[in-house]
Structure formats: structure tokens, C-alpha cells
Amino acid sequence: MQNSYEQKFRIRRLEITDKKKGFIELLQQLTVCDSVSDKEFEDRFREVDLLGDDHVIGVIEDEITGKIIATGCVFIEKKFIRNCGKVGHIEDVVVDSSARGKQLGKKVVEFLSEHARSVGCYKVILDCSVENAVFYEKCGFKQKDVQMALYFG
């Protein structure tokens, strides 16, 4: 039996109605995220939805307020190395500023990591800022190698 805390902060996959529940505004707390029209959201949602288990966006909706208060995604890279293995890439993890400190970020990361494990990934990786490294270490991640980036615009 779930306790009331678990029921209030249940994690699930993104639904097409979540735009109206503040999903885009939540992403804006993470990084640059311009306004997204309803049509743009619907088009991208359907595109991601077609990828099935290869691209999962998890959200936590506060069932009292109806607002999306945490999210993250994992996409699955299919490789030739490691016997045609798979790697999960976690991205875009954010918890609403009003809901931080409730272990919701950890819940999102665990959900995404477990999804990657369930589809046969041999590892899951992510990039984060130096400031967030301690959080991810608490989630079981270890620092490895160096991230490099090349931005196009």
C-alpha cells in the first residue's frame, strides 16, 4: 500500500496534457527554453512518443495542485560495441524550485535509470554541472572522464 506522500508525488511518463500543467515552465528553470506553442508541443510529443521505450520523459505531477514539479528524460543509444549493447543517456532533470528538498530529483533519476536497466542498457550516463555532481553521486553515479561540447549557435 502506498503512503500518501508516494501517492502525491507519483512518477509517470509525460502525457500530451502536461503542457497545460506547467511542463515547459519547469524546463525554463533548467535552461534556455523559449515558449513552445501548443502545436509545437503536440508535434514534438508525438515524435518522441513514436520512439517508445527508446526515449522516455518522466514527470512528477503534484496531484494536489495538478502542476508538473519534476522531470527528466532518458534516451537509449544502440551501439555496436559490447555485443551490440545499449547505453541510457539521462538529460534535462529538474525539480521545481518550490518542491526541492523532497527527494523528487532522486526519484526521477531512479525511474530513468531503472528504465534503462529494464531495456537492457549496460550503463546509464549523464552530464551535469560541477555544482550538481554531489547530487548525482548520492544517486549512485561516479565521475568518469571529461565532457566536451561543440555548440552550433
N, C-alpha and C positions, 0 to 999 in steps of 0.2 A: 504494500500500500504506500502510495506517495504521500509525503507530508505536504503541508500547504505551501511551503517555500518552493519545493520542486514543482508543484502544480502552477504556481505563479510565474516561475521562470523556466518554462519548458522550452527546450531547443527543438527546432524543426527546420525543414527546408523552406527556402524562400518561396512565397506564393505571389501570384500576379497582383493581388490586392495590397501587398505590403508597401507599395509606393505611397499609398494614402495613409500609411501608418508611420511615416517618417523615415523610411529606409534611406532615401537619398540624403536627407538632412543628417542622418547618423554618419554616413560616409564622409560628409563635409567636415566632421570633427576629426577625421583621419588625415585627409589630404585634399588637394585641389579636386573639386568635383562640381563642375558647373551644373546649372539647373538642367534637368532632363525632362522633356515633355512626356506626356502620357504615352504617346505613340512610340517615342524612342525607347521608353522603358519597356513597353509591351514587346517591341521588336527584339530588343536585347534579351528579355526574359525568355521569349520563345526560342531564340538562337541557343541560349545556354541550356534550356530545358531539353532540346534535341540531343545534347551531349550526354544526357542521362547521368550515370554514375561517374563519368569522366570529368564532370565539373559540377561540384555541389556547393551551393551557397547556404550556409546555416544561419538562422536568426533566432534570437530570443525575443519574444513578444511579452511585454508586461501585460498579463491577462486582466489586470485591473484597469489600467489606463488604455490598453489597446495599442500602445506605442512600441515600435521596434527599438530595443535598447542595447542590443549586442548583435554582432555579425562577424562572419569570416567566411572564406571560401577555400576550397582545395580543388586543384585540378590534377589530373593524372597524366603523367608523361610516360609514353610507351617507348621502351628502349630496346636496343639490340644487345647491349652488354648484360651481364648477369643473367644469362639464359633468357633473353628477351624479357627482362624484368620491368617493373613499373616503379616510378617514384611519384610520391604525392608532393605537391607544392602548395603550401599554405600561404594565403595572401589576405590582405585587407581586413585584419582583425581589429575591431574597435568596439569599445563599450561606451555608451552614452555617459557624458560627464556626471550626470545626476545619479548614475547607477554603479559607479566604480566602487571597488572595495567589497563587493559581494561575491567574488569568485566567479563572475559571469564570463570573464575572458578565459579563464582556465576551463570552464565548462565548454566554451566554443572550441578551443584548441583540442580538447579531449575528443569532442564529437568529430571534428575534422580528421584527427589522427586515427581514430578508430575506423572511420570510413575508409581511409587509405589502407589500413591493415586489412579490412574486410574485402577489398577488391584485389588483394594480392600484392600490394606495394612492399618492397623490401626496405624502404626507408621513406621518411617524410622530412622535407626540408623547408626552411623559410629564411627570409631576410628580415632584419629588424635594426632599429637604431641602437646605438650603444646604450641609451637610456632604458630601452625595453629588454635588454639582454637578461637582466636578473629575473624578470617575469617569466621569460621563456625557459630559463634554467629551472625555475620552480615547476614548470610543466614537463620537465624531463629532457629538454633539449640541451645539447652541448655545443659550444662554439667550435667551429671547424672551418679552416681555410679562410679565404678573404673574398668578399663580394666585390665585383666590379660592375659598372653600369655604363652604358652608352645611350644617352638620351637623344632623340630625334625631334628637337624643337621644344 
